[in-house]
Structure formats: structure tokens, C-alpha cells
Amino acid sequence: MAITPASTDRFQKLAAEMPTIAHAIKDLPVPLQGNAFYSLLNALDPEPDDIERERDQLREQVDRLASFILTNIPGEPSRSEGAVDTAIRLLDRLTAPSGVRDGDRAA
């Protein structure tokens, strides 16, 4: 990440909004300087592009899960639920002690 006046202003505002974190950073035994300081603050307050990229990666993973379920699990989807809930239900069924029906286990 390049250090620009805009990013410096953004991070100063973020540090002011989170005095505990700013105080903790100031009191580290090894001071964070330059890019290390900005990298830490950027992890706490990601850029919109980072958020969009992460959202797209999560969407791609859920789409892959849905595709796998549709292609490889006969009879699924058997309920009106998303891919993640279907996967949880199927895993729950696989790990349930014999005699326990879907929905009888605590979530």
C-alpha cells in the first residue's frame, strides 16, 4: 500500500476514533514505523477495494459449494435453503449418532 496524504488522513482519523488501539500501538515495545504502521491500520480498516475483492472471493466459494452439492449429492437441494445451510445440514446428518433425525440436534 502506498502512503499518500489521503491514506495518512484516513489513518489519523481511524486512530482518533479508536483511542485504545492507537494507544496500544504507541506503547508497543518495538515501535511500528512507516509501512508496518499503515499495514496494521489498513488491516483494521480495509480499503473499499479490499472489501469488494474479499466479498467476490466469498461469493465464488459459495457458488463452488452450491455447484458441488447440485452435481454430487443426489436429491439435493431437498429444501429451500442456501448452499451453506445445505452443507451444514448434510454434515450434521453425516456426523449425527444413529437414530437422530435432522433438526433433532442442537444447532
C-alpha positions in Angstrom: 0.0 0.0 0.0 1.4 3.4 -1.0 1.5 6.1 1.7 -0.4 9.1 0.4 -1.7 12.2 2.1 -5.2 10.7 1.7 -4.2 7.5 3.4 -2.4 9.3 6.1 -5.5 11.4 6.8 -7.7 8.3 6.8 -5.4 6.5 9.3 -5.2 9.5 11.6 -9.0 9.7 11.6 -9.2 5.9 12.3 -6.7 6.2 15.1 -8.6 9.1 16.7 -11.8 7.0 16.5 -10.1 4.1 18.2 -8.0 5.6 21.0 -7.4 2.2 22.7 -5.8 0.8 19.6 -3.9 4.0 18.9 -2.6 3.9 22.5 -1.6 0.3 22.2 0.2 0.9 19.0 2.1 3.8 20.6 3.2 1.7 23.6 4.5 -1.3 21.6 8.0 -2.4 22.7 9.1 -2.1 19.1 7.6 0.9 17.5 5.7 0.5 14.3 7.1 2.8 11.7 6.4 3.6 8.1 4.6 0.8 6.1 4.3 -1.5 9.2 2.2 1.0 11.0 0.0 1.6 7.9 -0.3 -2.1 7.2 -1.6 -2.7 10.7 -4.1 0.1 10.5 -5.2 -1.0 7.0 -6.0 -4.4 8.4 -8.2 -2.8 10.9 -10.0 -0.6 8.3 -9.6 -2.1 4.9 -10.0 -0.1 1.7 -13.3 -0.5 -0.2 -11.4 -2.4 -3.0 -10.2 -4.9 -0.4 -13.7 -5.4 0.9 -15.1 -5.9 -2.6 -12.3 -8.4 -3.5 -13.0 -10.4 -0.3 -16.7 -10.3 -1.0 -16.1 -11.6 -4.5 -13.9 -14.4 -3.2 -16.5 -15.4 -0.7 -19.3 -15.4 -3.3 -17.1 -17.5 -5.6 -16.6 -20.1 -2.8 -20.3 -20.3 -2.0 -21.0 -20.7 -5.7 -18.5 -23.5 -5.9 -20.1 -25.2 -2.9 -23.6 -24.9 -4.5 -22.3 -26.3 -7.7 -20.7 -29.2 -5.9 -23.9 -30.0 -4.0 -26.0 -29.9 -7.1 -23.6 -32.1 -9.1 -22.6 -34.6 -6.5 -25.3 -35.0 -3.9 -28.3 -37.0 -5.2 -31.6 -35.5 -4.1 -30.2 -32.1 -3.2 -31.3 -29.5 -2.8 -34.2 -31.1 -1.0 -35.2 -27.9 0.9 -35.4 -24.2 0.1 -32.1 -23.1 1.7 -28.8 -21.7 0.6 -25.7 -23.7 -0.2 -24.1 -23.1 3.2 -27.2 -24.2 5.1 -27.5 -27.2 2.9 -23.8 -28.1 3.6 -24.3 -27.7 7.3 -27.4 -29.9 7.2 -25.6 -32.6 5.2 -22.6 -32.5 7.5 -24.8 -32.6 10.5 -26.6 -35.7 9.1 -23.2 -37.4 8.5 -22.0 -36.8 12.0 -25.3 -37.5 13.9 -25.4 -40.5 16.1 -27.7 -43.2 14.6 -31.3 -42.7 15.3 -31.1 -38.8 15.5 -33.2 -37.2 12.8 -32.5 -33.8 11.0 -33.4 -31.0 13.3 -33.3 -33.1 16.5 -29.7 -32.0 17.2 -28.9 -28.7 18.8 -27.6 -26.1 16.3 
